[in-house]
């Protein structure tokens, strides 16, 4: 059977979303149509591609094998469109980028807004996940990570270093007194990640400053920031998130300062896709510009 590209496109959407309804929304098709097309593809290939359950659609071994080839076909189609459009034109279509929720909430919005202003025909989807984005399953076209991946057919580019500092609200300081040395933190409520949900060792900020377990914890950076804003305690805050939290002030900036890095991770097969290369270049410029804006905040 000659496999239709449109069927592969639908297969990819279901594989990434693990749901007929979510895939249907992304494709602007009703779930029944998506289901029929998946069944048609399975029948044509003579293989079961998904395990169906109330929790969603999970790839079988055959589906995993097809996923790799379908993703390459997708990259080839995208590359063909780029070749026809020619270099240097307007970026169009949909690009999905995954990122940790701190980056997704407090850094990417202003960067992506600028890129979309320059390319009105471009649709960008930001996937904010408190875990590593799985590029092998094509959860995204590219991802920002806080550490360099060591496995997989990926290309990795260091974007920029960024800094984090202790911070608390002015209300908290009014109630608990000034913090002029590290000893002043003893007995104070600390906000941080849920220890067993830290998905990358680079995020274990509190261990680096000698705090074993936070009294208030969340797997979301945005929740941690909002707890600090409400005067619930002291948190480690990204410098680039401080403009979103005017209630907060840095504590001990000369004594407690953490430095981390962002990496842009892409599929190795996408290296020749001009549209993604140009978007990645614009993203890198935007992220570096934003971080430079906050270089002297602390």
Secondary structure, 3 states (H helix, E strand, C coil): CCCCHHHHHHHHHHHHHCCHHHHHHHHCCCHHHHHHHHHHHHHHHCCCCEEEECCEEEECHHHHHHHHHHHHHHHHHHHHHHHHHCCCCCCCEEEEEEECHHHHHHCHHHHHHHHHHHCCCEEEEEEECCCCCCCCCCCCCEEEECCCCCCCCEEEEEEEEEEEEEEEEHHHHHHHCCCCCHHHHCCCCEEECCHHHCCCHHHCHHHHCCCCCCCEECCCHHHHHHHHHCCCCEEEEEHHHHHHCCCEEEECCCCCEEEEEEEEEEEHHHCCCHHHHHHHHHHHHHHHHHHHHCCCCC
